[in-house]
Amino acid sequence: MAILTPIETEKLTALASALIDQEAARVLVEPLERSTGYWFGGGNVIRDRDGAVLLCGRYRVYGDSRTGIHSGDRGKEAAIFRGEGFEGPFEKVATFTKSDLSYPDREVVSIEGVALHLTEDGIEFFVSTEKDVSYPERLKEHRKPGAGVWSIDQLSADALPNLAPSSLEEVIPAGHAHPERLHVKDPWPFDLPNGDVVLGYCTHPFSWSSSATALALRRKGSSTWEALSHDLLRRGPVWDIAAARVTERLAIPPVGVFAGRERDLSLYFYDSCECLRPLDENPRAVSRPRGWSCEEIGGIAVGEDHDLTKVESISLEAPLFLSPHGTGCSRYVATLVDESGIFATWQQSQEDLSQPLVGHFLPMERVVEILS
């Protein structure tokens, strides 16, 4: 499926590069410490009904998911921040701990990706958590000591200040019947013109050897989710062969080379890596940042809006998003568009090996210029 012409591919790559500007990005939310293993990110950005900009994410502290939670707390707390505009400053207005997000029979041992979404009559907050749940019996040896299984829950309320753990309910359960996608996490919702809602999320097999992207649909007026796709974006041939975790969908403005196009397009931002473990380099070969092996870095894909299940990568030979600092990690892109431009946030590695949430604003005049 050839969606784009060469010039369209060139324009979208230029737009994404200008938006996710690694050098111009500024820190929006600091991690709990400025040291290795301490992060804030993994969320999205929306505008509340009063015009305020809302950011969300999870605080991560040191830990090693490869060996189980006893190496550190890892995903510690989900948090929501509010600012008057893109410039901030952003103030923490809500927080949810592991105990807040636990069920009586399923203790939460870690928190990962989260996402805010406005509904017709309120707001919902999607949270992915690792719960103390068993693996399928035949695969129980693969469960790491102290670790669990990931699933996605939702909190809902009429307004942000009223979000409370009492509304917690599971919306995307773990895939025990399908161990090839046992773990589900890192939600990212978007609305369709007809009032339906789509929830994208990441899946991992029981062995944690790869990751993929799935989509679920909630029809207008319904509270249930139905599967749309279990493999939205195929893992790639080179740098992204181990993972294809989509984190954002951005409608491409119908301007410049995209004006008058018969079918609307969307740009998808995704995280990937070459493998899930460090690779030893040959000292006589090309030296590459560690980010090209097991650190999560980013690329872009494109899809036509008439069929949400067909998306293909533009970043075939190399990643597009690498932090110039630390490990090179750059992930969890989220965007917010209005008439003034596009605001993007992402989690970016620093020289001290921490990963704060950073952001960058691209004015609409610059967007039009790039696409023209």
C-alpha positions in Angstrom: 0.0 0.0 0.0 1.7 3.2 -1.2 -0.1 6.0 0.6 2.2 8.9 0.0 4.1 10.3 -3.0 7.8 11.0 -2.5 7.2 14.8 -2.0 4.4 14.1 0.5 6.8 11.8 2.5 9.4 14.5 2.4 7.0 17.2 3.7 5.6 15.0 6.5 9.1 14.1 7.7 10.1 17.8 7.7 6.9 18.7 9.6 7.5 16.0 12.3 11.2 17.0 12.6 10.3 20.6 13.1 7.6 19.8 15.7 9.6 17.3 17.7 12.6 19.7 17.9 15.0 18.0 20.3 17.2 21.0 20.7 14.4 23.6 21.1 12.4 21.5 23.6 11.9 22.9 27.1 11.3 21.0 30.3 7.6 21.1 31.3 7.5 18.6 34.2 10.6 17.4 36.1 11.0 13.8 37.3 11.3 13.2 41.1 15.1 13.1 40.8 17.6 14.1 38.3 19.3 10.8 37.9 19.1 7.5 36.0 15.8 5.7 36.1 13.7 8.8 37.1 11.2 9.9 34.5 8.0 11.8 34.0 5.9 11.2 30.9 3.9 8.6 29.1 0.7 10.7 29.0 -1.1 13.1 26.6 -2.1 16.7 26.4 -5.6 18.1 26.0 -7.4 21.4 26.4 -10.0 21.5 29.2 -13.4 23.2 28.7 -12.2 26.4 30.4 -9.3 26.7 27.9 -6.6 25.4 30.3 -4.0 23.0 29.0 -3.9 19.7 30.8 -0.8 17.4 30.8 -0.6 14.0 32.4 1.9 11.2 32.9 3.4 8.9 35.4 6.3 9.4 37.8 8.8 6.6 37.4 11.6 6.0 39.9 14.6 3.7 39.6 13.9 0.0 39.0 14.6 -2.8 36.5 11.6 -4.4 34.8 13.7 -7.2 33.5 14.2 -8.6 36.9 11.0 -7.7 38.7 9.9 -5.0 41.0 12.2 -5.8 43.8 14.9 -3.9 41.9 13.0 -0.6 42.6 9.6 0.9 42.7 9.4 1.8 38.9 6.0 3.3 38.0 5.2 5.2 41.3 2.4 7.7 40.7 0.1 9.0 38.0 -0.3 12.8 37.9 -2.2 15.5 36.1 -0.9 19.1 35.6 -2.7 22.3 34.5 -1.5 25.4 32.8 -3.2 28.5 31.5 -1.5 28.0 28.1 1.2 26.2 26.2 3.9 28.3 27.9 2.8 27.1 31.4 3.8 27.0 34.2 2.1 23.7 34.9 0.8 23.0 38.4 0.0 19.5 39.7 -3.8 19.3 40.3 -4.4 15.6 40.7 -2.4 12.5 41.7 -3.1 8.8 42.0 -0.8 6.3 43.8 -0.6 2.5 43.4 -2.9 2.0 46.3 -5.4 4.4 44.8 -5.5 2.3 41.6 -5.5 -1.1 43.2 -8.5 -3.5 43.5 -9.2 -5.5 46.7 -8.0 -8.7 44.9 -5.5 -7.1 42.5 -2.7 -5.0 44.0 -1.0 -2.5 41.6 2.8 -3.0 41.5 3.6 -0.4 38.8 2.0 2.4 36.8 2.8 3.2 33.1 1.1 5.2 30.3 -2.0 7.4 31.1 -4.3 9.6 29.0 -7.0 12.2 29.5 -10.1 12.4 27.4 -13.1 14.8 27.4 -16.5 13.3 26.9 -19.8 15.0 26.1 -20.6 15.3 29.8 -17.3 15.0 31.6 -13.8 13.7 31.6 -12.1 10.3 31.8 -8.6 9.3 32.8 -7.2 6.1 31.3 -4.4 4.5 33.4 -2.3 1.4 32.6 -1.2 -0.6 35.6 0.7 -3.7 36.4 -1.3 -5.8 38.8 -0.4 -8.8 40.9 -2.1 -11.3 38.6 -0.9 -14.7 37.6 0.2 -15.8 34.1 -1.7 -18.5 32.3 -0.8 -21.8 34.1 1.3 -23.3 31.2 3.4 -20.1 31.0 3.8 -19.3 34.7 7.5 -19.8 34.7 7.9 -16.7 32.5 6.5 -14.4 35.1 9.4 -12.4 36.7 9.6 -12.4 40.6 7.4 -9.7 42.0 6.0 -8.7 38.6 2.5 -9.0 37.3 0.3 -8.5 34.3 -0.7 -5.1 32.7 -4.2 -3.9 31.9 -6.0 -0.6 31.4 -8.5 1.0 33.7 -10.5 4.2 33.6 -11.5 6.9 36.1 -14.4 9.2 35.1 -16.2 12.3 36.5 -18.1 15.3 35.5 -15.0 17.5 35.9 -11.3 17.1 36.6 -11.4 18.0 40.3 -13.9 15.2 40.9 -11.8 12.3 39.4 -11.6 9.8 42.2 -10.5 6.1 42.7 -14.1 5.2 43.5 -14.9 5.4 39.8 -12.1 3.0 38.8 -13.2 0.3 36.3 -11.3 -2.0 33.9 -11.8 -1.2 30.3 -9.1 -3.2 28.4 -8.3 -6.4 30.3 -5.1 -8.4 30.1 -5.1 -10.9 27.2 -4.9 -14.2 29.2 -6.7 -15.9 26.3 -4.1 -14.6 23.9 -0.7 -14.7 25.5 0.9 -13.2 22.4 -0.6 -10.0 23.7 -1.0 -10.7 27.4 0.1 -7.3 28.6 -1.9 -4.2 27.5 -0.8 -0.6 28.4 0.0 2.9 27.3 -3.5 4.2 26.1 -4.1 7.1 23.7 -7.7 8.0 22.8 -9.1 10.1 19.9 -12.5 11.1 18.7 -14.1 10.3 15.4 -16.4 12.8 13.6 -19.5 10.6 14.2 -19.0 10.7 18.0 -17.3 7.3 18.4 -14.1 7.1 20.4 -11.0 5.1 19.5 -8.6 3.9 22.2 -5.1 2.9 21.0 -2.8 1.0 23.2 0.4 -1.1 23.3 0.5 -4.9 23.7 3.3 -7.2 24.8 3.6 -11.0 24.7 4.1 -13.0 27.9 7.8 -13.2 27.1 8.3 -9.4 26.7 10.2 -10.0 23.4 8.4 -7.3 21.4 5.5 -4.8 21.4 2.7 -3.9 19.0 -0.2 -1.5 18.8 -3.9 -2.3 19.1 -7.1 -0.3 18.6 -10.5 -0.6 20.3 -13.7 1.3 19.4 -16.4 2.7 21.7 -19.5 3.6 19.7 -21.4 6.8 20.6 -23.8 6.2 23.4 -22.1 2.9 24.4 -19.9 2.1 27.3 -18.3 -1.1 25.9 -15.2 -1.4 23.8 -14.8 -3.6 20.7 -11.6 -4.6 19.0 -10.6 -2.8 15.8 -7.1 -4.1 15.3 -4.5 -6.1 17.2 -1.6 -5.1 14.9 -2.1 -1.5 13.7 1.5 -0.9 12.6 3.8 -3.7 11.5 7.2 -3.8 13.2 9.8 -2.6 10.7 12.8 -4.1 8.9 15.7 -2.2 10.6 15.8 0.0 13.7 12.2 -0.7 14.7 12.1 -4.5 14.4 11.4 -5.2 18.0 8.5 -2.7 18.7 5.9 -0.5 17.1 4.1 1.4 19.9 2.0 4.2 18.5 1.4 7.0 21.0 -0.4 9.7 19.0 -2.5 10.4 15.9 -2.3 13.9 14.3 -4.6 14.9 11.5 -2.6 16.4 8.6 -3.8 19.9 7.7 -5.2 20.0 4.1 -2.8 22.7 3.0 0.2 22.9 0.6 0.8 19.6 -1.2 -2.1 18.0 0.8 -4.7 20.5 -0.3 -7.5 19.0 -2.3 -6.4 15.4 -1.5 -9.3 12.9 -2.1 -8.8 11.1 1.2 -7.8 12.7 4.6 -4.6 11.6 6.1 -3.3 11.3 9.7 0.3 11.2 10.9 1.1 8.6 13.6 4.0 8.9 16.1 5.4 5.7 17.3 8.2 4.4 19.7 10.4 1.5 18.8 13.8 -0.1 19.3 16.1 -2.5 17.5 16.0 -5.0 20.3 14.9 -5.3 24.0 18.4 -5.9 25.3 21.7 -4.0 24.8 23.7 -4.9 21.7 27.5 -5.2 21.7 28.9 -3.2 18.8 31.8 -4.3 16.6 34.6 -1.8 17.3 35.5 -1.7 13.6 31.9 -1.0 12.5 29.8 2.2 12.6 29.4 3.3 16.2 25.8 4.2 17.0 24.1 5.6 20.1 22.7 3.1 22.5 19.3 4.4 21.5 19.5 2.4 18.3 19.5 -0.8 20.2 17.3 -1.2 23.3 16.4 2.4 24.2 13.0 3.6 23.0 13.2 6.2 20.2 10.7 7.5 17.7 9.5 7.4 14.1 6.4 8.4 12.1 3.8 6.5 10.2 0.8 7.5 8.0 -2.7 6.3 7.4 -5.8 7.3 5.5 -8.7 8.1 7.8 -11.3 6.1 5.9 -9.6 2.9 7.2 -8.1 3.2 10.7 -6.6 -0.3 10.6 -4.1 0.4 7.8 -1.0 2.4 8.9 2.5 2.2 7.4 5.8 3.6 8.6 7.6 6.4 6.9 10.7 6.0 9.1 12.0 2.8 7.4 15.8 3.0 7.6 16.4 5.0 10.8 14.6 6.6 13.7 13.5 10.3 13.3 13.5 11.2 17.0 16.7 10.8 19.1 17.5 12.9 22.2 20.8 14.7 21.8 21.4 13.9 25.5 22.0 10.9 27.7 20.9 7.5 26.2 19.2 9.1 23.2 15.8 8.0 24.4 12.9 10.0 23.0 9.4 8.6 23.4 5.7 9.1 24.2 5.0 11.9 21.7 1.6 13.6 22.3 0.2 16.6 20.4 -2.5 19.3 20.8 -3.6 21.4 17.8 -5.5 24.7 17.7 -5.7 27.6 15.3 -2.4 29.0 16.5 -0.3 25.9 15.9 0.7 22.5 17.2 2.0 21.9 20.7 3.9 18.6 21.2 5.2 16.9 24.4 7.4 13.9 24.8 9.7 12.2 27.3 13.4 13.0 26.6 16.7 11.6 28.0 19.0 14.2 29.6 22.7 14.3 30.3 22.1 13.2 33.9 20.1 10.2 32.4 16.8 11.4 33.9 13.9 11.8 31.5 11.6 14.8 32.1 8.5 15.7 30.1 9.5 18.3 27.5 7.5 20.3 25.0 7.7 22.4 21.8 5.3 24.7 20.0 5.2 25.0 16.2 3.2 28.0 14.9 0.6 27.3 12.3 2.3 29.7 9.8 5.3 27.5 10.1 3.2 24.4 9.6 1.7 25.8 6.4 5.1 26.9 5.2 6.6 23.4 5.7 3.7 21.7 3.9 3.6 24.2 1.0 
